[in-house]
Amino acid sequence: MIWSNSFGYKILLLLHILSAVIGYGGYFLNGLFPRATVRSSPEAATAIAAPALQVSTLSQFGMYGVFVFGMGLIGASHKQVEFSQAWVSISMVLWVATIGILHGVILPAQRALKAGEGDRASLAQRISIGGGIMNLAVIVTLVLMVWEPGGKL
């Protein structure tokens, strides 16, 4: 029996997909909040920014799970999927990029927005652009996982 059809493999796959939904799902709509903060009073902007920051802070753990369970899936695939395959390598690079954008752009801007520091329009723009890039990276990664270019035939 191929291990990729086993119960353990299916559990890893479920955890990988669930981590992606939890980790990246909030970002697909979280980008709507920054614009609302620009059109609001400073107090309302802080009230809007607080839950967006909370979603971002909690979602990062799902993003970490995507990587951990993805590596588990590769290891458990018994050479059906290898790190040397193009789609796996590109997906890993995109994951690192999304984590970098999260910690280098989005979270600092969300913290400043929540604290009422800095120019709200500039911070909102940084969050929106960072979120858009993350969304695009996730979509590209999904395409790579579905079609597996460079995978074994």
Secondary structure as GFF3:
##gff-version 3
##sequence-region A 1 153
A	DSSP	three_ten_helix	3	5	.	.	.	ID=ss1
A	DSSP	alpha_helix	7	30	.	.	.	ID=ss2
A	DSSP	alpha_helix	33	38	.	.	.	ID=ss3
A	DSSP	alpha_helix	42	76	.	.	.	ID=ss4
A	DSSP	alpha_helix	86	101	.	.	.	ID=ss5
A	DSSP	pi_helix	102	106	.	.	.	ID=ss6
A	DSSP	alpha_helix	107	115	.	.	.	ID=ss7
A	DSSP	alpha_helix	120	147	.	.	.	ID=ss8
###
